Amino acid sequence: MSGAGDAVVAVKMLRTFNIEEEDIVSLLREARIMSEFNHINVLTIVGVVWQKGDPPLIVLPYMGKGSLLSLIRQESSSVSR
């Protein structure tokens, strides 16, 4: 179903195997820190989803051209050595 409030987003999540409590705490800490960012060149967190029994998910705006890491890897591979 599509509505006026729909948006395309990206979801950051933990791997689904061998998740430790420390991993969950770290991801939630990352989400809290990201929620404090306030800069035009930094993504603003959309939210966090965490249902009992499941690992938490960080919801971010979808970046159509890919991640910064992908761009850096692509650029570094095209630089002549």
N, C-alpha and C positions, 0 to 999 in steps of 0.2 A: 504494500500500500504506500502510496506517495502523497505527501501533504505539503502545505506551504512551509512548515517548519523543518522539513527534512534537510539533512546535510550529509555530505560524504565526509567520512572521518577515517582516521587511522587508529589502530588499537595496538598499544604496546602491552605485551603480556609476558609472563614467566613461561619457561618451558613446562610442559605438562608432566614431566617425570622427575622424581626425586626432589620435590620442592621442600625446602627447609623453612622453618619459621623465620630464620635470618634473612632468607630471600624475600619473603613477604614484607618484613619490616623495612628492608632496603628499598623495595619498590614503592612502598607507601611514603617513605622519607623522600624519595625522588619526586613523587607526585606533589608532596607538600612544598618542596623547594621550587618546583616548576610553577606552582600556583602563585608564587610571589614574584615571578618575572614580570616586568613591565617595560618592554622595549619593542620598538617597531620591527627589529630584526630577529626577534626571538619568538618562537611559537608560544601561544597561550594555551594552557591546558583546558580542554573542554570539560573534563570531569573524570571521576573514578567510579568504576562499577565493581562491587564486591558482594557476591552472594555467598551465604553460608555454605561451606563445603567446596567452594571454588576459589581458585587464586584470583587476586585483584587484577583489574585491567585499567590501564591509563588510556583515556580517550583524547586524541589530539586532532587538530585540523589535518585534513589530507593534503599532502604536498604533491601536486600533479607531476612535478619533474623529479620526484624521488627524494631520498634522504640526503643530507649533507655528506654523510659518509660515502654514499654511492658517487656523488659528484666529485669528492676529493680523490677517491680511487680512480675514477675515470680520467680526471685531469692529470694525476700523477703518472698514469700509464701512458699518456700521450706526450709527456715531456721527454725530449731526447736526452740521452745520457752520454 
